[in-house]
């Protein structure tokens, strides 16, 4: 374990752990909203299962990282008058995850705006089975894990013991998220405006995944290349919106 005697190893580990936590916030929000539909005694169980599955998927993907990177080769191509693209395994996963997030978030917003969710009885809440919620969490875990692993690989490229560093960072970040997932979930589900913001963020993230998919496919639509949306812009918008909402909550509390 000579790699842990090097300063570069610790810098990479701390940076990567922090980044994994930031990228995992999206996952926590989705898990909180999905688990919030379960009876109260199953919420924590669903949240912990979801985060543990996220850890398992990320470690599996890290172990198969060479295959993961190789998935950027086109499986088939589309060549229409208005659309050209080479569809790869990576782009298909991101496209599927993006569409799923767009559908799920839009559906949840519709329920809340129409007030349908508030009409649920305890009996109807029981129909949201633990296995059904966990299945939804598994689907989105795969997408978020995919993006997280590609980021981790890029950050640790050229560092000795990169695989060990990435696995340790994933385990530490998931443990931290499991500690704070409960309070975050309760806070999100207790404040309707925060929940609406969270769902809106998931729509943004879903759209970002779709554009990232098109970018990886080198898609050209109506003669224009599709570029990737810088994640910094997205996270700045999220942080700014949360800051404004925090001020609103403070004002409402005083009044």
N, C-alpha and C positions, 0 to 999 in steps of 0.2 A: 504494500500500500504506500509506496514511495510518492505516488501522485499527490497524497494529502499533505506532503511536506512542501509542496510548491504553492506560492501565493496565487498563481494563475488559477489553480484548481478551486481555491476557496472563493475567489472573485467570481468565477464562472458559476459555482454552486449557488452562491447567494443571489446573484443576478437572475439565474435561471429559476430559482425557487420563487422569487418575487414575481417574475414574469408569468410563471405557471399559475400563481394565485390570481393575478390580474385577469389572465385569460379564463380562469375558472369561475370568475364572478358571473359571467353569462350562464354558465352551467348551473350555478347555485340558484339564480333567478328562475330558470326554467324548472328546475327540480322543486323549488319552493311553491311555484304556482301549480304544478301538477300534483304534488303531494298534498297541497291545501284542499283538494277536493275529496280527500279520504277522511274517514272518521278520525277524531283527534288522537286516539290511541295508536293509530298506524302511521301518522305523519313522520315521526322521528325515524321509525323503522324504514320507511320508503326513502327518506332522505339519506340515511346511512348506506342503504343498499345501493342507491344511485351513485353516491360518491365512491364507494368501494368498487363498483363496476367501472367507473371512470378511471380509477387507478389501474385496474386489471387491464383494461383496453389499452391504456397508454403504455404500460410496460410491454404488453404483447406487440404493439406496433413498434416500440423501440427495438425489441429483439428482432423484428422482421423489417428493420428500417431499410435495408438494401432493396428488398422487394417493394417496399412502399415508395421509395424514390423511383424505382423502375416503372411504376404505374403511370409515369408521365408520357409514356409512348402511346400514340393514338391507337385505339381499338378499331375505330372506323371514322370515316370522314363525311362531312356534309358539304355539298357543293351546289348551292342554289344561286339564283340570280342575285338575291339580296342577302344571303348568308353563306359564309364559308367557315368551317371549323373542323379541327381534328379532335374528336372526343376521346379522352383518356380515362383511365380508371379513377385518377385523382379528381378530375373534373366532374365525373358522374357522382361520386360520393358527395362532393360539395354542392352540386346542383340539387341532389335529392334532399340533403339536409337543409338547404336554403328554402326550398319549396315547402318542406315540412314545417319549418319555423314560421314562414309567412302564413301558411294555412292555420296552424295552431294559434298563433298570436291574434290573427284577425278573428278567428272563431271565439276566442276568449273575450276580446274586446266587444264583439257583438252581444255575447251573453250579458256582460256587465252593463252595457249601454241600454239594452232592452229590459234590464232588471230580471232576466230569467233566472240568473244564479241565486238571487235572494229568495226565490220562491221554492227552492229546494227544501224538501223535508229530510229528516234523518234517514228515512227509508230510502229515498232517492240517492242520498249520499253514499249509502252502503253499496249501491250498484256500481260505484266507481271502485272496482276491485283493486287490491294491492298489485296483483300480477299485471293488470291492464296498465296501471300507472307506471310500474317498473319497466314494462315493455316500451312505453313512450320514452322513458328516461334513457333506456338502452340505445334507442335509435339516435337520440340527439347526443349521447355520450360518444358514440362512434365518430360523429362529425366533429365535435369539439376536440376530441382526442387526436383526430387526424391533423387538424390545424395546429394544435399544441405541439405535437411531435415534430412536424416539419419546421416549426419555429425553433424548437430545441436543437434540432440537428444543425440548422444554420448557425446558431449561436456558438455551438461547441465544436464546430468544424476545425480540425487541426490541433485540438487539445488532447493531450495524453489521457487515456482512461475516460474518454467522452461518454461512452455508454454507461459506465458506473455512475458518473456525475449526473447524467440525465435521469437515471432510475432513482437515485437518492433524492434528487430535486422533486420528482413526481411524488414520491412517498411522503416527503415532508410537507409539500403543498397540500396534498389531500388530507393529511392529518389536521393541518391548520384549518382547512375549509370545513372539516367535519366538526371541529370545535365551535366555529362561528356560524355554521349553516343554520342551526336552530334559531338563534336570535335574529339572524337576517331574515329567515323565512317568516317568523312571527311578525317582524316589523313590516315586511312587504305586504303580508296578508291582512294586517291590522289597519293599514292606511290605504284607502281606495285610490288616492291620487298617486301614491308611490307605485301601486300595483299597475295603474294605467301607464305610468311612465315606463315601468319595467317591460310591459308588453310592447310599448312603442319601440323601446330599445331592441327588443327581440325582432321586430319587423325590420329595423335598420340592419341588424346583424344578418337576418335572412337574406335581405337584398344584397348585402356585401358578399355573402357566400355565393349567391347566384352570379354576381359580376366577377368574383374570383374564379369561379368555374369557367366562365366564358373567357377570361384572361388566360387561364391555363390551357384552354383549347385553342388559343390563338385565333379567337373568333373575329371575323370581319363582318360587320352588319352595315349594309348600305354603303360599302366602301370605306368604313371607318373601323379601325382597330378598337377593341374593347380593352380598356386599361383597368388595372386593379385599383380599388379605393384604398388609399393609405389608412391603416388602422388608427394612426394618431388622430386623424380628423374625427373618426367615429368616437374614440374614447374621450376626446376633448368635448364633443357635443354632449355625450352622456354626463361627464363631470359637470359641465356648465348647467345642464338641465337640473341635475340633482342639487347643485348649489342654489339655484333659483327656488326650487321646491323647498329646500331647507329654510330659506328666508320666509317663504309663504307659511310654512308650518309654525315658525316662531311667532309670526304676526298673528296667526289664528289662535295660538295658545295664549297670547297676551290679551286678545280681545274676548 
